[in-house]
Amino acid sequence: MQNLTRLAGRLQALIEATAMIMLVIMLVAIAYQVFARYVLKSPTFWSEELARFLIVWVTMLGSATLIRENGHISVDFFVNRLPPAGQRILRFISDCLVLLMCGSIAYYGSLLVKLGGRTASSGLGIKMAYPYLGIVVGALLMALLLLLIRLGDCKQPSTQVKTAEV
């Protein structure tokens, strides 16, 4: 359905904007760390840790946005040589495996979040659950975007039907 595709596009735009803001914050923190260390001769204890935590979030959010654009690494040499029906079957199998992997990442990431709730980071003093939460959120967003996109594609008429009508 068109609404699902539109929803996936809006969700992706929101994810990209969030990741961009996090990336800018990370860049500022790293630049400040370099300035403080080499100019002020007084390195900060929090900026490196903040950058590490943000890179986890940016990576997982970026992975979610790649789902919509089919930007993840894939080897399609043999898939492209199959007839359209074979390509659809393999895409379905691939999507099921991706959803299974996203579920596994979200599950084991949630275990990390529970563990991280007991400890605090040394530099920022925040619960380690917050950096680990990026793993869970990213995996769930990947699964959600994949489902929205594929369900949106199912509701649209396929190109083969259009070719047959002409």
N, C-alpha and C positions, 0 to 999 in steps of 0.2 A: 504494500500500500504506500502511496505517496507520502502519507503522514509519517510513517516509520522512517523513510529515507530522510525526510526533512528533520525529524527529531534526531536522527543520527548525525546529520550535518551540524545542527545547533549544539549537540553535546560535544562533538569534535571541536567546534570553535571555542567552546568554553574550556575544554581541556587544554587546547593550544594556548589560549590566553593565560590560563593559570600556570602552565609550564613556562611560558615566556617571562612572567613576573618572577617566578622562582629562579629562572636563569639569570635575570638582571640582578636580583638580590645576591645570588651566588657570586656573580662577577664583581659586584661592589664589595662584598666581604673579602674576596681574594685580593682585590686591588688595595683595600685598606690594610690587609695583612702585610702585603709587600711594602707599602708606604710606612707602616708602623715599624716594621723590622729594620728596613734599610735607611730610612730617613730619621725617624724618631728614636731609633735604636731601642725600642721597647715593644717586642712582639706581643701580639694579643693571644690569649689562650682560647678564645671562643670562635674566631673566624674560620679556622681550618675545619673545625668540627661542624660548624654550620654549613660550610661548603660540601662536606662529605654527606651530610644528611640530605641536603637539597639535591645532590646528584642522584641519590636513590629515587627521590620523588620525580625528578625531571626524566630520568630514564624510564620509569614505569609509565608515566603519563605519555611520554613520547611513543612508547611501544603501543599504547592504546590507540593513538592517532594513526599509526601506520596500518592498523587493521583495516580501516575504511579505504585506504588507498592501495591495498595489497602491496605494501612497501617492505614487508618482512622478506628475508632471504628465502628463496625457494629455487628448487631445481625443476624446471618444467620442460626439459628436453623431450622426455618420453610422453608427458601429458599432452603436449602440443601436437603430437603425432597420432593421437587417438581420435576417433570420431566424436562428435559433440556429446553423444550419450555417455561415452566412456569418460569424457572430461567432467561431465556433471556428477557422475558416480564418484570419481576420485576427489572432486571438490567437496562433495558431501562427506566422504571419509576423512578428508583433511580437516574440514570444519569440526567434525566430531572429535578428532584428536586434539585440535586446538582448544576446544571447550573443555575436554578432559584435563589438559595441561593447565589451563587457566584455573580450573577447579582445584587441582592439586597445589598450585602455587598459592591460591587464596587460602586453602586449608592450612598448609604448613606455615604460611605467613601469619595466619591468625594465631598459631601456636607461638610464633616469635613475639607477636604483640602481647600475648598473655605473659610470656617470660619477661619482656621488656617493661611491663608495668611494675615490676618489682625493683628495677634498678634505674638510676639516674645517670645521665651522661656527665663526664668529668668537666667538660668545658662550659657547657651551657646550663647544666643542672636540670635539664628537662628529662622526663621519663623517656626511656628508650623505646617505649611503645609508639611514640609519634614518628620517629624515622621508619620503624618497621611497618607502620600502617600504610606507608607508600606502596609496599609490595602487595598488600591485600587490595587496596583501592585500585591500583593499576591492573591487577589480574581481573578483578570484577568488571572494570571498565572495558577491558579487552573483550571479555565474554559478552557483555551487554551490547557493545558496538557491533560485534560479529553477528549476534542474533538479530539486532535491528536491521542491519544491512541485508542479511540473507532473507529475512521475512519480508522486507520491503521489495527485494528482487523477486520473490515468489509471487507476489501479488501483481507484478507488472507483466504484461505479455512478453513472451520471449521473442527473440529475433527470428527464430525458425518459423513461428506462427506468422509473423509479418511477411517473411519470404514466401510462405505457402499461399498467402492471400493475394500476392501480386501476380 
